[in-house]
Amino acid sequence: EGGQMPIHMRLPKRGFKNLFRLDYNTVNIGRVQTAIDAGKLDKGAKVDAAALIAAGVIRRAKDGVRLLGQGELKAKLDFVVAGCSAGAKEAVEKAGGTVTVVEPKAKAAAE
């Protein structure tokens, strides 16, 4: 009697996987402030996915960056991101910055 494969490996994978769901890389504003404090991001700079990658805040942009409002932002920054929570937008504007939400490129459905 050989070792039998566990049941979850014997059953076919079923279920719905949304190909159009965009996989965002979430960034908390506190994390951005940390990068500024460390001198990796310039105050008053335009902050987009490329800038966040260069600053080492995120490793890769995935389908876009979504800004979340955890932490504190003291610097005036202009964010260009794919998504933004209400709290994050408020915090950025309170610090004198702006948030521009760009439509992420829709993923082509894999055939």
Residue frames as a rotation matrix with the C-alpha (Angstrom) as fourth column:
GLU 1
0.590 0.808 0.000 0.00
0.808 -0.590 0.000 0.00
0.000 0.000 -1.000 0.00
GLY 2
-0.454 -0.785 0.423 1.95
0.784 -0.577 -0.229 3.02
0.423 0.228 0.877 -1.28
GLY 3
-0.655 0.195 -0.730 1.42
0.395 -0.735 -0.551 6.47
-0.644 -0.649 0.405 0.18
GLN 4
0.046 0.752 0.657 -1.79
0.999 -0.032 -0.032 7.81
-0.003 0.658 -0.753 -1.26
MET 5
-0.720 -0.300 0.626 -1.90
0.421 -0.906 0.051 11.35
0.551 0.300 0.778 -2.59
PRO 6
-0.766 0.479 -0.429 -3.75
0.282 -0.349 -0.894 13.71
-0.578 -0.805 0.132 -0.29
ILE 7
0.006 0.904 0.427 -7.30
0.867 0.208 -0.453 14.34
-0.499 0.373 -0.782 -1.38
HIS 8
0.569 0.270 -0.777 -6.81
0.001 -0.945 -0.328 18.00
-0.823 0.185 -0.538 -2.22
MET 9
-0.426 -0.769 -0.477 -4.18
-0.571 -0.180 0.801 17.03
-0.702 0.613 -0.363 -4.76
ARG 10
-0.793 0.156 0.588 -6.41
0.428 0.830 0.357 14.40
-0.433 0.535 -0.725 -6.36
LEU 11
0.264 0.965 0.002 -9.39
0.723 -0.196 -0.662 16.66
-0.638 0.176 -0.749 -6.90
PRO 12
-0.129 -0.289 0.948 -9.47
0.890 -0.456 -0.018 19.03
0.438 0.842 0.317 -9.85
LYS 13
-0.799 -0.139 -0.586 -9.06
0.413 -0.835 -0.365 22.68
-0.438 -0.533 0.724 -9.08
ARG 14
-0.087 0.835 0.543 -12.35
0.905 -0.161 0.393 24.44
0.415 0.526 -0.742 -9.47
GLY 15
0.151 0.240 -0.959 -13.56
0.744 -0.667 -0.050 27.88
-0.651 -0.706 -0.279 -8.79
PHE 16
0.803 0.273 0.530 -13.62
0.563 -0.640 -0.523 31.32
0.196 0.719 -0.667 -10.19
LYS 17
-0.151 -0.856 -0.495 -10.50
0.771 -0.415 0.483 33.31
-0.619 -0.309 0.723 -10.74
ASN 18
0.841 0.512 -0.173 -11.16
0.327 -0.736 -0.593 36.81
-0.431 0.442 -0.787 -11.94
LEU 19
0.086 -0.850 0.520 -8.64
0.996 0.091 -0.015 37.59
-0.034 0.519 0.854 -14.64
PHE 20
0.188 0.042 0.981 -9.57
0.448 -0.893 -0.047 41.24
0.874 0.449 -0.187 -14.59
ARG 21
0.941 0.094 -0.324 -8.95
0.337 -0.324 0.884 41.72
-0.022 -0.941 -0.337 -10.91
LEU 22
0.420 -0.836 0.353 -6.01
-0.154 -0.449 -0.880 44.01
0.894 0.315 -0.318 -10.61
ASP 23
0.537 -0.358 -0.764 -3.40
0.808 0.479 0.343 43.11
0.243 -0.801 0.546 -8.10
TYR 24
0.699 -0.237 0.675 -2.37
-0.169 -0.971 -0.166 46.31
0.695 0.002 -0.719 -6.39
ASN 25
-0.277 -0.776 -0.566 0.66
0.733 0.211 -0.647 46.85
0.622 -0.594 0.510 -4.30
THR 26
0.765 0.638 0.089 -0.57
0.419 -0.599 0.682 48.65
0.488 -0.485 -0.726 -1.21
VAL 27
-0.446 -0.893 0.061 1.55
0.594 -0.346 -0.726 51.33
0.670 -0.287 0.685 0.39
ASN 28
0.507 0.559 -0.656 0.78
0.861 -0.357 0.361 53.04
-0.033 -0.748 -0.663 3.66
ILE 29
0.737 -0.206 0.643 1.54
0.072 -0.923 -0.378 56.74
0.672 0.325 -0.666 3.82
GLY 30
0.860 -0.444 0.253 3.58
-0.347 -0.145 0.926 56.14
-0.374 -0.884 -0.279 6.95
ARG 31
0.446 -0.683 0.579 5.91
0.658 0.688 0.305 54.02
-0.607 0.245 0.756 4.86
VAL 32
0.495 -0.213 0.842 6.33
0.683 -0.503 -0.529 56.89
0.536 0.838 -0.103 2.41
GLN 33
0.881 -0.147 0.451 7.16
-0.350 -0.842 0.410 59.27
0.319 -0.519 -0.793 5.24
THR 34
0.704 -0.646 0.296 9.79
0.093 0.497 0.863 56.80
-0.704 -0.580 0.410 6.47
ALA 35
0.331 -0.570 0.752 11.40
0.939 0.275 -0.205 56.88
-0.090 0.774 0.626 3.03
ILE 36
0.652 -0.067 0.755 11.45
0.189 -0.950 -0.247 60.69
0.734 0.304 -0.607 3.12
ASP 37
0.901 -0.302 0.311 13.00
-0.401 -0.307 0.863 60.70
-0.166 -0.903 -0.397 6.58
ALA 38
0.471 -0.744 0.474 15.63
0.428 0.662 0.615 58.32
-0.771 -0.087 0.630 5.30
GLY 39
-0.068 -0.502 -0.862 16.35
-0.482 -0.740 0.469 60.72
-0.874 0.447 -0.192 2.44
LYS 40
-0.674 -0.192 0.713 15.24
0.393 0.724 0.567 58.23
-0.625 0.662 -0.413 -0.21
LEU 41
0.086 0.742 0.665 12.34
0.984 -0.168 0.061 60.32
0.157 0.649 -0.745 -1.44
ASP 42
-0.875 -0.412 0.254 12.46
0.394 -0.911 -0.120 64.03
0.281 -0.005 0.960 -2.10
LYS 43
-0.305 0.768 -0.563 10.00
0.527 -0.356 -0.771 66.31
-0.793 -0.532 -0.296 -0.38
GLY 44
0.072 0.432 -0.899 7.70
-0.454 -0.788 -0.415 68.00
-0.888 0.438 0.139 -2.86
ALA 45
-0.871 -0.433 -0.231 8.46
-0.406 0.373 0.834 65.36
-0.275 0.820 -0.501 -5.47
LYS 46
0.182 0.868 -0.461 5.93
-0.958 0.262 0.116 63.64
0.221 0.421 0.880 -7.66
VAL 47
-0.579 -0.365 0.729 5.52
-0.614 0.783 -0.096 60.20
-0.536 -0.504 -0.678 -6.19
ASP 48
0.417 0.676 -0.608 4.52
-0.891 0.438 -0.123 57.46
0.183 0.593 0.784 -8.58
ALA 49
0.990 0.027 0.137 5.16
-0.058 0.971 0.233 53.73
-0.127 -0.239 0.963 -8.71
ALA 50
0.532 -0.845 0.050 8.61
0.414 0.208 -0.886 54.21
0.739 0.492 0.461 -10.24
ALA 51
0.003 -0.513 0.858 9.63
-0.561 -0.711 -0.424 56.64
0.828 -0.480 -0.290 -7.50
LEU 52
0.608 0.302 0.734 8.42
-0.790 0.319 0.524 54.25
-0.076 -0.898 0.433 -4.81
ILE 53
0.944 -0.324 -0.054 10.39
0.304 0.924 -0.231 51.41
0.125 0.201 0.972 -6.35
ALA 54
0.240 -0.899 0.367 13.50
0.174 -0.332 -0.927 53.59
0.955 0.286 0.077 -6.63
ALA 55
0.008 -0.187 0.982 13.12
-0.824 -0.558 -0.099 54.56
0.567 -0.809 -0.159 -2.99
GLY 56
-0.809 -0.351 -0.471 12.80
-0.120 0.883 -0.453 50.93
0.575 -0.310 -0.757 -2.00
VAL 57
-0.484 0.717 0.501 9.30
-0.831 -0.198 -0.520 51.41
-0.273 -0.668 0.692 -0.59
ILE 58
0.653 0.654 0.382 7.94
-0.448 0.740 -0.502 48.65
-0.611 0.156 0.776 -2.81
ARG 59
-0.283 -0.786 0.550 9.67
0.069 0.555 0.829 45.96
-0.957 0.272 -0.103 -4.80
ARG 60
-0.933 0.026 0.358 7.46
0.358 -0.005 0.934 46.05
0.026 1.000 -0.004 -7.86
ALA 61
-0.792 0.609 -0.053 4.39
-0.602 -0.792 -0.099 47.94
-0.102 -0.047 0.994 -8.88
LYS 62
-0.580 0.617 0.533 2.28
0.471 0.787 -0.398 44.90
-0.664 0.020 -0.747 -9.82
ASP 63
-0.134 0.582 0.802 -0.79
0.962 -0.118 0.246 46.42
0.238 0.805 -0.544 -11.52
GLY 64
0.101 0.165 0.981 -0.48
0.054 -0.986 0.160 49.71
0.993 0.037 -0.109 -9.74
VAL 65
-0.834 -0.428 -0.348 -0.03
0.390 -0.012 -0.921 51.19
0.390 -0.904 0.177 -6.34
ARG 66
0.329 0.932 0.151 -2.85
0.373 -0.276 0.886 51.78
0.867 -0.235 -0.439 -3.93
LEU 67
-0.648 -0.581 0.493 -2.19
-0.126 -0.557 -0.821 54.28
0.751 -0.594 0.288 -1.21
LEU 68
0.269 0.718 -0.642 -3.52
0.639 0.366 0.677 53.49
0.721 -0.592 -0.361 2.26
GLY 69
0.402 0.061 0.914 -3.88
-0.218 -0.963 0.160 55.89
0.890 -0.263 -0.373 5.14
GLN 70
0.867 -0.098 -0.488 -1.97
0.481 0.416 0.772 54.15
0.128 -0.904 0.408 7.89
GLY 71
-0.147 -0.957 -0.248 0.75
0.982 -0.172 0.081 56.17
-0.120 -0.232 0.965 9.51
GLU 72
0.566 0.282 -0.775 1.49
0.347 -0.934 -0.088 59.85
-0.748 -0.219 -0.626 9.30
LEU 73
0.116 -0.503 0.856 2.56
0.968 -0.135 -0.210 61.96
0.222 0.854 0.471 6.39
LYS 74
0.286 -0.073 -0.955 4.24
0.534 -0.815 0.222 65.26
-0.795 -0.574 -0.194 7.10
ALA 75
-0.710 -0.676 -0.198 5.67
0.184 -0.449 0.875 66.09
-0.680 0.584 0.443 3.71
LYS 76
0.288 0.746 -0.601 3.87
-0.504 -0.415 -0.758 67.81
-0.814 0.521 0.256 0.86
LEU 77
-0.763 -0.540 0.357 3.86
-0.044 0.593 0.804 65.28
-0.645 0.598 -0.476 -1.95
ASP 78
0.036 0.747 -0.664 2.03
-0.959 -0.162 -0.234 64.85
-0.282 0.645 0.710 -5.20
PHE 79
-0.470 -0.160 0.868 1.04
-0.166 0.982 0.091 61.23
-0.867 -0.101 -0.488 -5.56
VAL 80
-0.069 0.463 -0.884 0.20
-0.990 0.074 0.117 59.59
0.119 0.883 0.453 -8.85
VAL 81
-0.814 -0.186 0.550 -1.27
-0.384 0.883 -0.270 56.23
-0.436 -0.431 -0.790 -7.93
ALA 82
-0.803 0.514 -0.302 -3.72
-0.014 0.490 0.872 53.66
0.596 0.704 -0.386 -9.21
GLY 83
0.250 0.916 -0.315 -5.85
0.442 0.181 0.878 53.77
0.861 -0.359 -0.360 -6.10
CYS 84
-0.785 -0.479 0.394 -6.20
-0.073 -0.560 -0.825 55.59
0.616 -0.676 0.405 -2.85
SER 85
-0.222 0.726 -0.651 -8.25
0.937 0.343 0.063 55.14
0.269 -0.596 -0.756 0.29
ALA 86
0.597 0.554 0.580 -10.26
0.385 -0.832 0.399 58.07
0.704 -0.015 -0.710 1.60
GLY 87
0.893 -0.272 -0.360 -8.08
0.305 -0.223 0.926 58.29
-0.332 -0.936 -0.116 4.69
ALA 88
-0.056 -0.975 0.217 -4.90
0.870 0.059 0.490 58.38
-0.490 0.216 0.844 2.67
LYS 89
-0.049 0.113 0.992 -6.24
0.785 -0.610 0.108 61.11
0.618 0.784 -0.058 0.39
GLU 90
0.883 0.453 0.121 -7.21
0.253 -0.677 0.691 63.16
0.395 -0.580 -0.712 3.40
ALA 91
0.627 -0.706 -0.330 -3.79
0.472 0.008 0.882 62.79
-0.619 -0.709 0.338 4.98
VAL 92
-0.260 -0.734 0.627 -1.97
0.958 -0.113 0.265 63.74
-0.124 0.670 0.732 1.77
GLU 93
0.144 0.404 0.903 -4.14
0.572 -0.779 0.257 66.81
0.808 0.479 -0.344 1.27
LYS 94
0.951 0.168 -0.259 -3.77
0.307 -0.422 0.853 67.80
0.034 -0.891 -0.453 4.91
ALA 95
0.200 -0.963 -0.178 -0.01
0.632 -0.011 0.775 67.80
-0.748 -0.268 0.607 4.37
GLY 96
0.180 -0.069 -0.981 -0.54
-0.408 -0.913 -0.010 70.10
-0.895 0.402 -0.192 1.38
GLY 97
-0.833 -0.549 0.061 -0.07
-0.205 0.411 0.888 67.49
-0.513 0.728 -0.455 -1.32
THR 98
0.051 0.848 -0.528 -2.30
-0.977 -0.067 -0.202 66.10
-0.207 0.526 0.825 -4.02
VAL 99
-0.440 -0.107 0.892 -3.40
-0.018 0.994 0.110 62.66
-0.898 0.032 -0.439 -5.13
THR 100
-0.111 0.387 -0.915 -3.96
-0.986 -0.155 0.054 61.91
-0.121 0.909 0.399 -8.79
VAL 101
0.001 0.166 0.986 -5.58
-0.181 0.970 -0.163 58.57
-0.983 -0.179 0.031 -9.44
VAL 102
-0.436 -0.207 -0.876 -4.58
-0.889 -0.056 0.455 57.13
-0.144 0.977 -0.160 -12.79
GLU 103
0.730 0.682 0.032 -6.54
-0.654 0.712 -0.255 54.38
-0.197 0.165 0.966 -14.43
PRO 104
-0.207 -0.823 0.528 -4.35
-0.427 0.562 0.709 51.30
-0.880 -0.079 -0.468 -14.32
LYS 105
-0.494 -0.005 -0.869 -3.86
-0.848 0.225 0.481 49.48
0.193 0.974 -0.115 -17.58
ALA 106
0.523 0.731 0.438 -6.49
-0.775 0.622 -0.111 46.78
-0.353 -0.282 0.892 -17.72
LYS 107
-0.519 -0.689 0.505 -5.04
-0.431 0.722 0.541 43.33
-0.738 0.063 -0.672 -17.95
ALA 108
-0.207 0.420 -0.884 -5.82
-0.911 0.247 0.331 41.51
0.357 0.873 0.332 -21.15
ALA 109
0.575 0.455 0.680 -7.67
-0.685 0.723 0.095 38.32
-0.448 -0.520 0.727 -20.36
ALA 110
-0.613 -0.787 0.076 -5.39
-0.648 0.555 0.521 35.35
-0.452 0.270 -0.850 -20.81
GLU 111
0.074 0.651 -0.756 -6.82
-0.913 0.349 0.211 33.04
0.401 0.674 0.620 -23.42
